[in-house]
Amino acid sequence: MRNFSKIISFVISLAFLFLILYSSILILAFGDENNNIKEIFKIDKYEIIGNNNEIDEKKFYVAGFNDMSNKILAIAPIVDINLKKQDKNYRLYFISITENPKIEKIDIPLFNIQQYIFYNNKLYLIGNNLTTLAALDLNKNSFDILTQVEIGKPSFRYFGLIWLENNSLFVPGYKMDEKQFSEDTFIYKLNIENNKVNFINTNFNLTKIEKEQKPIELVILNSEKIALLKQEIDKKNNKISLITIDKNYKIKEIETGDTFGGLAFSNNYLLYSFKQKNRILYSLYDFNNEQTFIKNEFNVPLMYPFISKNSNIIIFSNYNPKTNKMDTYLGKKDNNYKLNKIIEKADLGYIKVSKDGEYFLIFNIKGYLTLFKVN
């Protein structure tokens, strides 16, 4: 396995990264006269998948919101032999964002899914162990394989990430020749016409950065810039540096700290928390204009950051190892991202935030999906 695949795993998730969060929910309002959030619905996973043996319920996963923020996507592998004989290997569930949610399901031939994105009334999926790009037409319910690795033919391998930038799709990955010899990993722009994919190399060499910087965590901000955490060790101290690198390999140090609680990003901002000496801080960095937008102090360690794509809301959590519980904090753009506690003493689970920042969901270890609206 290529070393870079271990590094890029930090960015899967978009959707499949920084997942450990909440369950048993107690809603609180702190610092405001009105509640910060409102529960829209709470449903058991069996209301979604039904009581049958067609799918592997232990691997049922709530992936996130669609681009219109009116549906939630959930996925599960199919185990029923008769369905698999029909080349149905994965089941997609579309859950409407309504007080009484409606559930649609579609079976597809991919045997695993690493990443997805909604774009132009299609759901693009990276799957089959990062070897395949497929598209589900949401208007026609038609499914097409766009690219896949074939032995003896030139092909492309993905790294579990796909994003939309300036109305175009981008992916990191590498090309292989017919003998499966590979190039370095670059960021590619995808031109897709009539289900044909043309890979356009942006010449942003991620393999070069991985070899030279040896990051402990890396996120791709866009096709022009990445951010990474790097361990700096000398005789006097041991610190972690947060830096950005552009496609011309210009390096800029943003922050240093003793520890970092993770990285999250939107279209323009990089969100992170860190400990600096005895201070706990969280910051929002504008990576287009290269300046720190906010830098606030807080009273407890913060982990697992989330930011909506329009950067209207941010979310952090605090984990208590003694109780094995977590608290959740929400900050809003119109309140200068001041954090308010919204969920207290929650069991482990995970959270997803809608693109417009109006909703977030929690899927807990007891199998309950709860949808909240941000007031």
Legacy VTK file of the C-alpha trace (Angstrom):
# vtk DataFile Version 3.0
C-alpha trace
ASCII
DATASET POLYDATA
POINTS 375 float
0.000 0.000 0.000
1.354 3.412 -0.906
2.271 5.602 2.089
0.207 8.479 0.773
-2.995 6.486 1.100
-2.487 6.521 4.874
-2.098 10.293 4.875
-5.041 10.993 2.588
-7.270 8.882 4.826
-7.483 11.917 7.092
-9.626 13.711 4.506
-12.112 10.968 3.740
-15.058 12.923 4.525
-15.792 14.144 3.894
-17.431 11.820 4.887
-15.647 9.053 6.215
-13.257 10.814 8.620
-13.397 12.483 12.117
-16.502 10.426 12.915
-16.482 9.633 16.651
-19.283 11.657 18.299
-22.588 11.505 20.122
-25.833 9.748 21.077
-28.164 10.039 24.154
-29.207 13.637 23.600
-29.997 16.301 26.179
-30.637 19.641 24.487
-29.483 22.743 26.324
-29.341 26.452 25.526
-26.462 28.487 26.916
-25.922 32.202 26.470
-29.083 32.731 24.378
-32.697 33.408 25.309
-33.844 30.882 22.699
-32.631 27.367 21.987
-29.867 27.089 19.414
-31.323 23.967 17.822
-34.644 22.205 17.272
-35.157 18.461 16.887
-36.935 17.650 13.597
-37.157 13.872 13.939
-35.641 10.884 15.685
-35.949 7.469 14.050
-34.571 4.003 14.681
-32.360 2.528 11.965
-34.841 -0.331 11.546
-37.403 2.216 10.356
-34.930 2.869 7.545
-33.638 -0.600 6.679
-36.655 -2.670 7.750
-36.510 -5.995 9.541
-34.904 -8.225 6.928
-31.651 -10.024 6.246
-30.933 -8.395 2.889
-28.229 -6.014 4.176
-25.464 -6.118 6.772
-27.047 -3.933 9.449
-23.778 -3.685 11.411
-22.250 -1.805 8.470
-25.227 0.505 7.956
-23.843 4.039 7.723
-25.437 7.491 7.536
-23.223 9.243 4.982
-24.617 12.796 5.105
-26.786 15.345 3.310
-27.380 15.946 -0.384
-26.416 19.275 -1.967
-29.978 20.649 -1.712
-30.138 19.869 2.031
-33.514 18.171 1.589
-32.412 14.528 1.827
-30.064 12.388 3.892
-28.033 9.604 2.275
-27.419 6.330 4.109
-25.694 3.226 2.758
-25.315 -0.470 3.590
-23.740 -3.536 1.925
-26.137 -6.157 0.585
-25.596 -9.721 1.816
-28.640 -11.460 0.324
-27.356 -14.087 -2.130
-30.240 -13.740 -4.585
-29.781 -9.972 -4.791
-26.014 -10.335 -5.242
-26.639 -12.725 -8.134
-28.493 -9.803 -9.737
-25.331 -7.682 -9.304
-26.865 -5.716 -6.436
-24.091 -5.233 -3.895
-24.861 -1.980 -2.071
-28.100 -0.315 -0.993
-28.585 3.451 -0.947
-31.260 5.008 1.267
-32.585 8.525 0.652
-34.344 9.965 3.716
-36.436 13.110 3.267
-35.873 16.039 5.624
-39.435 16.313 6.891
-41.078 15.764 10.270
-42.388 12.427 8.982
-39.481 11.309 6.787
-40.068 9.274 3.642
-37.481 6.677 2.676
-36.473 5.593 -0.838
-33.968 2.852 -1.594
-31.874 1.978 -4.650
-29.575 -1.041 -5.100
-26.330 -0.621 -7.061
-23.529 -2.969 -8.229
-20.626 -1.319 -6.346
-19.384 -3.668 -3.611
-18.097 -0.876 -1.369
-18.212 2.916 -1.270
-15.386 5.183 -0.100
-16.693 8.648 -1.027
-19.560 10.448 -2.712
-20.699 13.854 -3.948
-23.994 15.216 -5.281
-23.626 17.338 -8.423
-25.971 18.304 -11.277
-28.746 15.888 -10.232
-26.292 13.022 -10.048
-24.679 11.133 -7.200
-21.018 10.403 -7.975
-19.498 7.505 -6.041
-15.919 6.312 -5.562
-15.874 2.633 -4.663
-14.611 -0.887 -5.251
-11.505 -0.231 -3.130
-10.820 3.147 -4.772
-10.677 1.670 -8.278
-14.035 2.840 -9.635
-15.939 6.058 -10.306
-19.678 5.636 -10.869
-22.684 7.925 -11.283
-26.323 7.529 -10.282
-28.681 9.762 -12.274
-31.208 10.908 -9.671
-33.785 11.883 -12.298
-33.713 8.611 -14.233
-32.466 6.301 -11.443
-29.913 5.006 -13.970
-26.491 3.815 -12.810
-23.266 3.963 -14.855
-19.648 2.941 -14.258
-17.511 5.832 -15.533
-13.992 4.525 -14.871
-12.542 1.366 -13.355
-9.178 -0.329 -13.061
-8.754 -3.078 -15.655
-5.753 -5.395 -15.744
-3.689 -4.918 -18.890
-5.113 -1.447 -19.600
-4.068 2.077 -18.552
-6.217 3.140 -15.613
-6.650 5.527 -12.692
-6.765 4.892 -8.952
-8.521 7.290 -6.567
-7.730 8.253 -2.997
-11.215 8.381 -1.533
-11.874 12.087 -1.995
-13.897 14.065 -4.534
-14.955 17.696 -4.293
-16.632 20.498 -6.217
-14.664 23.657 -6.986
-15.632 26.431 -9.423
-18.369 24.162 -10.813
-15.886 21.377 -11.619
-15.079 18.081 -9.911
-11.583 17.326 -8.585
-9.930 14.189 -7.210
-6.496 13.160 -5.935
-5.113 9.982 -7.427
-2.564 8.471 -9.759
-2.456 7.044 -13.251
-1.216 3.536 -14.014
-0.012 2.092 -17.304
-1.065 -1.274 -18.749
1.556 -3.011 -16.562
0.150 -1.311 -13.434
3.222 0.883 -12.942
2.060 4.098 -11.319
2.954 7.766 -11.470
3.104 10.130 -8.490
-0.147 11.213 -6.879
-1.514 14.491 -8.273
-4.745 16.459 -8.020
-6.817 16.021 -11.191
-9.737 17.945 -12.604
-12.484 15.720 -14.043
-14.132 16.644 -17.323
-17.194 14.409 -17.671
-19.232 14.397 -20.883
-21.644 11.646 -21.913
-20.272 9.453 -19.109
-16.735 9.760 -20.496
-14.079 11.052 -18.075
-11.050 13.086 -19.066
-8.421 13.505 -16.331
-6.691 16.906 -16.426
-3.552 17.070 -14.277
-3.294 20.261 -12.190
0.419 19.478 -11.633
-0.054 19.650 -7.872
2.239 16.792 -6.777
1.040 15.342 -3.463
3.651 12.575 -3.431
6.391 15.221 -3.419
4.812 16.930 -0.396
4.333 13.660 1.485
7.991 12.708 0.980
9.403 16.114 1.903
7.095 17.098 4.772
6.131 13.711 6.269
2.878 15.125 7.677
1.027 13.594 10.600
-2.254 14.894 9.174
-3.147 16.403 5.812
-6.265 17.949 4.283
-6.742 19.131 0.725
-8.330 22.582 0.829
-8.725 22.988 -2.941
-6.843 22.311 -6.167
-4.383 25.107 -5.330
-3.594 24.571 -1.649
-3.363 21.973 1.115
-2.960 22.193 4.889
-1.016 19.800 7.065
0.178 19.211 10.607
3.875 18.529 10.998
5.849 17.436 14.050
8.794 19.713 14.856
11.319 18.269 17.304
14.456 20.009 18.573
16.534 19.984 21.745
14.381 22.566 23.540
10.825 21.658 22.669
8.456 19.383 20.820
5.816 21.301 18.888
3.323 20.732 16.092
3.124 23.214 13.238
0.071 23.891 11.084
1.198 24.951 7.622
-0.285 25.495 4.179
1.435 24.622 0.909
0.309 25.825 -2.505
0.845 24.087 -5.852
4.062 26.086 -6.341
5.246 24.552 -3.031
5.217 27.868 -1.202
5.018 27.102 2.529
3.293 29.325 5.087
3.171 28.559 8.810
-0.227 29.408 10.297
0.054 28.242 13.885
2.095 26.191 16.341
0.836 24.286 19.352
1.456 21.422 21.726
-1.526 19.460 20.380
-4.249 19.941 17.759
-7.824 18.667 17.980
-8.235 18.089 14.242
-8.801 20.075 11.049
-11.973 20.893 9.116
-12.509 23.181 6.141
-15.156 24.909 4.052
-14.793 26.653 0.707
-12.694 29.462 2.205
-11.932 28.662 5.812
-9.825 26.211 7.786
-11.176 25.442 11.275
-9.008 23.959 14.006
-8.518 23.791 17.778
-5.206 23.561 19.601
-3.444 23.750 22.950
-0.711 26.352 23.306
1.107 26.136 26.632
-1.811 26.199 29.115
-4.322 27.835 26.775
-7.095 26.122 24.768
-7.939 27.994 21.573
-9.933 27.551 18.389
-9.337 29.464 15.178
-10.859 30.049 11.783
-8.266 30.779 9.116
-9.106 32.371 5.759
-6.797 30.399 3.485
-7.642 32.447 0.396
-6.634 35.764 1.964
-4.038 34.106 4.234
-5.201 35.627 7.505
-6.706 34.407 10.781
-10.390 35.340 10.861
-11.057 34.449 14.510
-8.891 33.199 17.375
-10.876 32.551 20.553
-9.943 31.050 23.889
-12.064 28.304 25.459
-12.281 26.557 28.827
-12.186 22.868 27.802
-10.255 20.891 25.154
-12.038 20.825 21.782
-11.960 17.985 19.248
-13.627 16.792 16.046
-14.279 20.135 14.298
-16.998 20.562 11.666
-17.845 23.576 9.516
-20.698 23.948 7.036
-19.761 24.541 3.402
-21.107 28.097 3.539
-19.201 28.559 6.840
-22.367 29.685 8.670
-21.867 27.296 11.581
-19.021 25.491 13.325
-19.254 22.507 15.686
-16.790 21.074 18.203
-16.992 18.417 20.890
-15.315 17.729 24.221
-14.706 14.156 25.352
-14.589 13.110 29.012
-12.626 9.823 29.307
-13.797 9.292 32.893
-17.472 9.159 31.932
-16.945 8.146 28.281
-19.350 10.967 27.358
-19.103 13.985 25.085
-20.456 17.538 25.031
-21.198 19.384 21.788
-20.701 23.081 21.075
-22.134 25.197 18.255
-20.885 28.549 16.950
-22.667 30.780 14.431
-21.205 33.227 11.960
-23.682 35.942 12.968
-22.407 35.656 16.564
-18.694 35.731 15.650
-18.578 31.942 16.145
-18.983 32.146 19.928
-19.407 28.552 21.109
-22.542 27.541 23.031
-23.144 24.116 24.519
-26.069 22.445 22.751
-25.712 18.765 23.692
-24.473 17.451 27.027
-23.195 14.079 28.244
-23.729 12.179 25.000
-22.652 8.626 24.208
-20.392 7.890 21.245
-21.731 8.233 17.718
-21.094 10.576 14.792
-22.317 13.842 13.320
-22.870 15.274 9.824
-23.554 18.896 8.850
-25.589 20.088 5.843
-23.959 22.244 3.190
-26.098 25.294 4.035
-25.501 24.944 7.775
-29.223 24.757 8.552
-29.190 21.131 9.695
-26.992 18.590 11.392
-27.632 14.962 12.262
-26.452 12.526 14.873
-26.400 8.755 14.406
-25.671 7.110 17.737
-24.356 3.723 18.762
-27.857 2.630 19.761
-28.963 2.986 16.139
-30.988 6.189 16.363
-30.794 8.911 13.719
-31.707 12.363 15.051
-32.044 15.403 12.792
-31.671 18.931 14.177
-32.381 22.330 12.653
-30.148 25.232 13.638
-32.238 28.206 14.769
LINES 1 376
375 0 1 2 3 4 5 6 7 8 9 10 11 12 13 14 15 16 17 18 19 20 21 22 23 24 25 26 27 28 29 30 31 32 33 34 35 36 37 38 39 40 41 42 43 44 45 46 47 48 49 50 51 52 53 54 55 56 57 58 59 60 61 62 63 64 65 66 67 68 69 70 71 72 73 74 75 76 77 78 79 80 81 82 83 84 85 86 87 88 89 90 91 92 93 94 95 96 97 98 99 100 101 102 103 104 105 106 107 108 109 110 111 112 113 114 115 116 117 118 119 120 121 122 123 124 125 126 127 128 129 130 131 132 133 134 135 136 137 138 139 140 141 142 143 144 145 146 147 148 149 150 151 152 153 154 155 156 157 158 159 160 161 162 163 164 165 166 167 168 169 170 171 172 173 174 175 176 177 178 179 180 181 182 183 184 185 186 187 188 189 190 191 192 193 194 195 196 197 198 199 200 201 202 203 204 205 206 207 208 209 210 211 212 213 214 215 216 217 218 219 220 221 222 223 224 225 226 227 228 229 230 231 232 233 234 235 236 237 238 239 240 241 242 243 244 245 246 247 248 249 250 251 252 253 254 255 256 257 258 259 260 261 262 263 264 265 266 267 268 269 270 271 272 273 274 275 276 277 278 279 280 281 282 283 284 285 286 287 288 289 290 291 292 293 294 295 296 297 298 299 300 301 302 303 304 305 306 307 308 309 310 311 312 313 314 315 316 317 318 319 320 321 322 323 324 325 326 327 328 329 330 331 332 333 334 335 336 337 338 339 340 341 342 343 344 345 346 347 348 349 350 351 352 353 354 355 356 357 358 359 360 361 362 363 364 365 366 367 368 369 370 371 372 373 374
